[in-house]
Amino acid sequence: MEEDRSAESIPLLQAEVRQLHQAIASHMVVDQAIGVVIVLGRLAPEQGWDVLKEVSQHTNTKLRAVAEQVVESMHGKELPASTRGALDTALARTRP
């Protein structure tokens, strides 16, 4: 009986591991984007997070997607116009 329960729990544990891997990857991208925003705007770390959230809200784009766009822009990929505009606005509003 115990073997049956163990066998049943394997797919659940595998799904949980996949979710944790996705969460870690997402967190890494967001952290990288915060770093980019901090450098671009000469901001404090908490301000970088606020800017990313604002851009996400104003463009109606998931935060992770905005973070990916920002990170990719550092590798030569152009930011979408809506993201660029929202980022410029948020940075202008946040800068000291």
N, C-alpha and C positions, 0 to 999 in steps of 0.2 A: 504493500500500500504506500509506503513512504517513497518508493521508487516512482510510483505513478504520480505522486504530487511533485516530485522533483522534475520529472519529465514534462509535466504541465507547466511548471514555472520557467522552464528554459526559454520559451518564446517571449514570455513577459519580461524576463531579465534582458534578453537580447534587444527588445524594443526599448527598454529603459536605457541601455548602454548607447543605442543609436541616438536617442533624444539628448543624452548628456553630451555626446560628441558634437551634435549640432549646436547645442547651447554654448559649448566652449568655443567653437568656430565663430559663432555669431558674436560672442563677447570680445573675441580677439579683434575682429573687424571693427567693431564699435570703438574699442580702445585705440586702435590705430587712427581711426577717423578723428577722434577727440584730439589726439596728438597733432594731427595735421591742422585742425581748426585752431588749436592753441597757438601753433607756430604762425599760421597765416594772420591771425588776428592779434597776436601778442597778448593772449588772454590767460587768465588763471584756469586751472583744470576744471573747476566747477562751471566756469563760464563756457568752456568748450562743450560740455555736456548740454548745457542750456541751449546753445546755438544749434546743435544737432537736433534736439527735440523741437525747437522752433521751426527749423527747415522742414522736418518731417511733417509737422502739423500744417504748415502753410502750403505745402505741396501735396498734401494728402498721400504721402508715400511712407511706407513702413520705415522705421528708424534704421533697421539693418540695411535696407536697400539704399537709403541716403548715405549711410556709412560706406557701403561698397562703392558708390559713385565717387565719393570724396577720395577714398583711397586710390581708386583706379585713376582719378584725375592726376595723381602724383606720378603715375606711370605713363602719362601722355594721352589718356583717353579724355575727351572733352565732356565736361559736365552738361547734363541737359539744361536748356535755357531756364526752365522753371526752378531747378535746383540752384543754378548759378545766381539767379535773381534773388531768391529767398536767402541764400547764403550771404550774399553781399549786403542785403538789408539787415539780416540778423547781426552780422559782424559790425556794421556801422552803428547799430543801436547798442551793442554790447561794449564796444571799445571804450576805454577810459578817456 
